[in-house]
Each structure stands twice: as structure tokens, then as C-alpha cells.
Amino acid sequence: MLIGIRVLMALVLFIMGAVACGAGVYTILAHQYQATLRSLSAQAALLGNRVSTDTTIEPILDSITHLLEAVSQLIKTAVGIGVFLCLAGVAMCLPAFWMLSQLN
């Protein structure tokens, strides 16, 4: 009975770790914001060409620059969360392996 509970606990912990690690890898490799960042960069370049002729567009270009920086920071945050999830998943899988190796 006690060995069955230990095995169940180890399996649940290992599955949770594997899911966390998989979610972290997906978060790192998803590139969900890359298309948005490319589109905003293209629009900022188009507006940058017009700034030399029209001074009323300068505040809009500054706003787009700040938006590009915010999206870039969002991408860095998503990658950081992905790395954390991978490390947490590995940290859950290792004790599960140890629990299973200690069964006699």
C-alpha cells in the first residue's frame, strides 16, 4: 500500500514536471509576438521617412518607438517565463526520479 502511494506521488510529480518543462519550451519557441514586432517596425520605418517633411507626425513616431520597446520587453519577459517553467519542470522531475529510485 505504502509503495503504491509513493509510486503514484512520484508519477504525478514527474508528469507535472514534464508538463511544466513542455510549457516552458513552447513559451520560448512560440514567437507569438514576433509578427507584431515586425509589423510595428515596418510602420515606424514608413513614418520615419515622412517625419522629415511633416513635423506633426513626430509625436506619433515617438509613440510607436515606445510601443516597439514595450513589445520587445514583452518578448523578453515571455522568454524568461519559459526558462523558469523549464527549470521548475526539471526541479520537479528530479525528486520524482529520486523517489522512484529509493523504492525497495
Protein Blocks (a to p, Z undefined) as FASTA:
>chain_A
ZZmmmmmmmmmmmmmmmmmmmmmmmmmmnommmmmmmmmmmmmmmmmmmmmmmmklmmmm
mmmmmmmmmmmmmmmmmmmmmmmmmmmmmmmmmmmmmmmmmpZZ
